[in-house]
Amino acid sequence: MSTPERIELFGVPFDVLDMQGALDRITGFIEADDDHLYQGVGVNLEHLQKIVEEPYFGEIVRPVDIILPDGWPPVALSHVFGEQPLPERVATPDLATNLLALSVKKGWGVYLLGAKEESLVGAVAAVRAAHPGVRIVGSRNGYFGEDDEAEIVADINASGAQILLIAITSPKKEEFVERHRAALNLRFVLGVGGYFDVLSGVASRAPLWLQKIGMEWSWRIVQEPRRMGPRYLHNIVFGRNVAEEAFRRALARVRQGRERPEGRSLHVAMVGPSLETIGGISSMVQTVLRAPELTDVDVRYFACSTAGSHPRKLARAITGPAEFAAALARGYRPDLVHIHLGGPVSLYREALYAQAARAHGIPTLLHVHGTHGLEAAVANSRLAAGTMRHLMRGASMVLVVNESAAAVVQGWAGPDVPVRVLHNPVDPDDLTILASHDPEPPVTVLYVGWIIRAKGVWDLLDAIPQVLARQPGVRFVLAGDGADFEEFQAEVGQRGFGPELEVLGWVQGEQRQRVYADADIFCLPSHSEGFPVTVVEAMTAGLPVAASRISGIPDAVIHDQTGLLFEAHDPAGIADALVRLVQDRELRVAMGAAGRERATTQFDRGTVATALLDAWTVGSGRD
């Protein structure tokens, strides 16, 4: 089904566009070869309430050429009631700022109309300072009567402006444009609310973190409690309309039956971190979902967490479960909900998804990617222990990523819940450039992963001098990023390492292939692991592995066959393993070949996808 260009929410046809899409649409308007006056408007919760209470206002707004969500409420409502969710809030001040920047590149003239004279003067000065080269071809404050309008229209036309930014309250600005539509010689009009007051410094916008979590309204109440307080309090009345709409749709679902995606044999909802994040779970998901073996499965992904700032993470933690619950409320009924469980924080968050699924009678499959942090949480918190039991014992199946975790998880799940091992996959097609094992020095030791203490990278720093003392000329490359990256770089500098140690940032794509191909040995001195994808990637590239004997690593690396294992927290053991591999090229080549054979037959994408499909089939009760 094609993506709709517009969705209707409470009588308002919103355009399904993000910020860039809106700018592209407006550019098309301005550059169109016609004489139509295009108009844009941002609609927030107050506007929706006004449209419900005053149908006349809706008649003015609905014909507008581009209608965008000027706030988080319309976006949130679209996830519950829309045919397609709106991709993001397109705040009018941000849109106007981006449009002004675009006008500089395009050479468009801009006319500013509205606000008090002091705000208007300050806004013009601020725009010129922020956008050198901008063509502000005219301006007029917003305090005028209908008798002055003909003169204002004449001034706008004489200015040669292509864009009019109008900062007058609704519906006065829409009425002004409608009265003079035939006379105005413009290409595009955008209502900008209190934008001029913000530009001039008369008012201020909420901090970015408040904007991102949808609480900008609280900032406006603090600034203008007498004016904005009653306005936002009145918006609460809109909740009645939301409840009525929810009831109407629920009744329709009862009459029409369950919503089900068509054309697929199995329907799975998957809950996990945003696929834009860097990490083992997102890597695993993206790899396995590309497998041809899963072509006939309809998988709908729900991001429960994201990368970025703390406010952004908090916003996703709130909106994620709401979006999932909204989908279920609309009638979405997958055969199974697959929930990825990472660490202690995700335990409580993912419990919300599991509870929502079970409330609708949908089986849940839990996928535990590591037990180290979870074991500590369960041991030290009665709440965590109770949440874990509730999650596990209500599941139809639990997947773990290594053999050592299976016994731990079985204890949490009890004897009646099946627990299976599903190793993280690798796609051999992603690593087509294999290690050459060049006989010429230097021998290169590679680490790829998070630069955090739990990965043992400080132990590797301690081991490097020991290796160099016994085998001079060895080169070390560490590629990654993480919470301790800056501290690690400072430590490298303090210890006086030279060209023998190179610290890269995170590597992806062809650069990631190249670092594996240019290496001779892969080293992972980690203190805690689930089932490390980087180890399997290194094996796929034909590298021998020197790694800690912990958790899931022995599932991948067979000691003395595909690599060498040492105890965690042991720099001397790291050095012994590396020196043995550095000194014996034939051993490196043999272990690299054995590792590649093991990786491409035991942990390849197709093998893992086939096992996952069987788990989904059994877990959903469709076997």
Buried (B, 14 or more C-beta within 10 A) or exposed (E): EEEEEBBBBBEBBBBBBBBEBBBEBBBEBBEEEEEEBBBBBBBBBBBBBBBBEEEEBBBBBEEBBBBBBBBBBBBBBBBBBBBBBBBBBBBBBBBBBBBBBBBBEBEBBBBBBBBBEBBBBBBBEBBBEEBEEBBBBBBBBBEBEEEEBEEBBEBBBEBBBBBBBBBBEBBEBBBBBBEBEEEBBBBBBBBBBBBBBBBBEBBEBBEEBBBBBBBBBEBBBEEEEEEBEEBBEEBEEBEEBBEEBBEEBEEEEEEEEEEEEEEBEBBBBBBBBBBEBBBBBBBBBEBBBBBEBBEEBBBBBBBBBBBEEEBBBEBBBEBBBBBBBBBBBBBBBBBBBBBBBBBBEBBBBBBBBBBBBBEBEBBBBBBBBBBBBBBEBBEEBEEBBEBBBBBBEBBBBBBBBBBBBBEBBBEBBEEEBBBBBBBBBBBBEBBEBBBEBEEEEBBBBBBBBBBBBBBBBBBBBBBBBBBBEBBEEBBBBBBBBBEBBEBBEEBBEEEEBEEBBBBBEBBEEEEBBEBBBBBBBBBBBBBBBBBBBBBBBBBBBBBBBBBBBBBBBBBBBBEEEBBBBBEBBBBEBBBBBBBBBBEEBEBBBBBBBBBBEBBBEBBBBBBBBEBBBEBBBBBBEEE
